[in-house]
Amino acid sequence: MDDKKRVCISFIGAGKAGVSLGAYFRSKGLEISGYLSRSRKSAISAAELTSSKAFTALSDLAAASDIIIVSTPDGAIAEVWEELRKCDIRDRIVCHLSGSLSSDIFDGIAAKSSFGYSVHPMFAFSGKDGYFEGVEKACFTLEGAKEKLGEVREIFMRTGNRIFVIDKSKKALYHASNVMVSNLVTALLSIGTESFEKCGVKKEEAIEALLPLIRGNIENIAKKGFPGSLTGPVERNDTDTIMKHLDVMEEDERLIYSLLTKKLAKLSKVKHPGRDQSKLLELLEKNL
Ligand SMILES: NC(=O)c1ccc[n+]([C@@H]2O[C@H](COP(=O)([O-])OP(=O)(O)OC[C@H]3O[C@@H](n4cnc5c(N)ncnc54)[C@H](OP(=O)(O)O)[C@@H]3O)[C@@H](O)[C@H]2O)c1
């Protein structure tokens, strides 16, 4: 894919990720051939937002595209592929956007002389109105056929996004890691603010009051790394305070608190290698 080669990208599934990415790619000068979706209305709206075409037949979409992105929900990718593989897709790059599924879902793609990839945006798209602010900073994780991996990478060289290339056998672990640092953090924040409610602070006020703490912590991690950003009772090896915390918690919270504190203790050991953590670790083990 040299600079002068025209590359047309189409999307099957005009939802949040498909529309936002189409609008983003277009803003970066990539050509969008169009959209096909379950409902014609979605395809037309996406096509209008990206100055492209609303297709009604997969064969027309395939004929007009070099790169076909299946942007349906994960559960529909296999059925879309079953239909797409009936079209002439010779030499086409076929991608999906799922974080957990690998390119193996494009069963028999080599026999169609096409090339399959998973291209996962590490980003949360929440609307299908063509808004893409923040995507520029997102990383995209790729895996798939060796033959055209360079061409898929080239898209992101053009947009300026960072990419990771991983092995397909690692996709479940990779996706679990994404969930761990995003969705599970949501759960942790929710548990924390619920406890504030028990202290008589309204949930909405608690979230607002906690944001500087949360943001400051993330910024510190970015600046100083994990051990360097540690604060709090584990960092101070203050087992008495941790014991008091555990005494006032419900069973589930105690378990989560103890497991995460054990991980913090490991980080703290990196920062303070000579420190004796035996009292703390003994307390945690009793609560696991
Ligand atoms: N949203 C995110 O933050 C995000 C982030 C990273 C990756 N992803 C991945 O992106 C993909 C799409 O997720 P999404 O959040 O964009 O989902 P979504 O908003 O639900 O959009 C999916 C679209 O696919 C269409 N669709 C469903 N079944 C179809 C079929 N059989 N044929 C054609 N079109 C079909 C629906 O179209 P109609 O409107 O026409 O009914 C819907 O608008 C998933 O693989 C997801 O894992 C999403």
The ligand as a MOL file (V3000), in Angstrom:
LIG
                    3D

  0  0  0     0  0            999 V3000
M  V30 BEGIN CTAB
M  V30 COUNTS 48 52 0 0 0
M  V30 BEGIN ATOM
M  V30 1 N -18.3510 0.0200 21.1650 0
M  V30 2 C -17.1020 -0.0810 21.5900 0
M  V30 3 O -16.6620 0.6710 22.4600 0
M  V30 4 C -16.1570 -1.0950 20.9930 0
M  V30 5 C -14.7840 -0.9960 21.2920 0
M  V30 6 C -13.9100 -1.9110 20.7300 0
M  V30 7 C -14.3960 -2.9120 19.9060 0
M  V30 8 N -15.7330 -3.0030 19.6510 0 CHG=1
M  V30 9 C -16.1850 -4.0820 18.7640 0
M  V30 10 O -16.8570 -3.4930 17.6520 0
M  V30 11 C -17.8730 -4.3740 17.1920 0
M  V30 12 C -19.1830 -3.6150 17.1470 0
M  V30 13 O -19.5230 -3.1860 18.4340 0
M  V30 14 P -20.4650 -1.9080 18.6550 0
M  V30 15 O -20.3250 -1.5150 20.0760 0
M  V30 16 O -20.2200 -0.9220 17.5830 0 CHG=-1
M  V30 17 O -21.8980 -2.5710 18.4530 0
M  V30 18 P -23.2530 -1.8470 18.0670 0
M  V30 19 O -23.2280 -0.4120 18.4250 0
M  V30 20 O -24.3420 -2.7120 18.5860 0
M  V30 21 O -23.2720 -1.8940 16.4760 0
M  V30 22 C -23.3270 -3.0450 15.7530 0
M  V30 23 C -24.1450 -2.7950 14.4960 0
M  V30 24 O -24.1420 -3.9980 13.7590 0
M  V30 25 C -25.3610 -4.1200 13.0680 0
M  V30 26 N -25.6780 -5.5300 12.9100 0
M  V30 27 C -26.0470 -6.4370 13.8470 0
M  V30 28 N -26.1870 -7.6500 13.2930 0
M  V30 29 C -25.9040 -7.4910 11.9660 0
M  V30 30 C -25.8690 -8.3780 10.8670 0
M  V30 31 N -26.1630 -9.6750 11.0110 0
M  V30 32 N -25.5490 -7.8580 9.6530 0
M  V30 33 C -25.2380 -6.5650 9.4860 0
M  V30 34 N -25.2700 -5.6770 10.5000 0
M  V30 35 C -25.5740 -6.1470 11.7200 0
M  V30 36 C -26.4040 -3.3660 13.8800 0
M  V30 37 O -27.0590 -2.6780 12.8700 0
M  V30 38 P -28.4930 -1.9990 12.8000 0
M  V30 39 O -28.3190 -0.6850 13.4930 0
M  V30 40 O -28.6140 -1.8750 11.3510 0
M  V30 41 O -29.4950 -2.8940 13.4550 0
M  V30 42 C -25.5950 -2.4470 14.7920 0
M  V30 43 O -25.7850 -1.0850 14.5110 0
M  V30 44 C -17.8730 -5.5640 18.1560 0
M  V30 45 O -17.0850 -6.5880 17.6080 0
M  V30 46 C -17.2120 -5.0040 19.4070 0
M  V30 47 O -16.5840 -6.0070 20.1810 0
M  V30 48 C -16.6140 -2.1200 20.1650 0
M  V30 END ATOM
M  V30 BEGIN BOND
M  V30 1 1 1 2
M  V30 2 2 2 3
M  V30 3 1 2 4
M  V30 4 1 4 5
M  V30 5 2 4 48
M  V30 6 2 5 6
M  V30 7 1 6 7
M  V30 8 2 7 8
M  V30 9 1 8 9
M  V30 10 1 8 48
M  V30 11 1 9 10
M  V30 12 1 9 46
M  V30 13 1 10 11
M  V30 14 1 11 12
M  V30 15 1 11 44
M  V30 16 1 12 13
M  V30 17 1 13 14
M  V30 18 2 14 15
M  V30 19 1 14 16
M  V30 20 1 14 17
M  V30 21 1 17 18
M  V30 22 2 18 19
M  V30 23 1 18 20
M  V30 24 1 18 21
M  V30 25 1 21 22
M  V30 26 1 22 23
M  V30 27 1 23 24
M  V30 28 1 23 42
M  V30 29 1 24 25
M  V30 30 1 25 26
M  V30 31 1 25 36
M  V30 32 1 26 27
M  V30 33 1 26 35
M  V30 34 2 27 28
M  V30 35 1 28 29
M  V30 36 1 29 30
M  V30 37 2 29 35
M  V30 38 1 30 31
M  V30 39 2 30 32
M  V30 40 1 32 33
M  V30 41 2 33 34
M  V30 42 1 34 35
M  V30 43 1 36 37
M  V30 44 1 36 42
M  V30 45 1 37 38
M  V30 46 2 38 39
M  V30 47 1 38 40
M  V30 48 1 38 41
M  V30 49 1 42 43
M  V30 50 1 44 45
M  V30 51 1 44 46
M  V30 52 1 46 47
M  V30 END BOND
M  V30 END CTAB
M  END
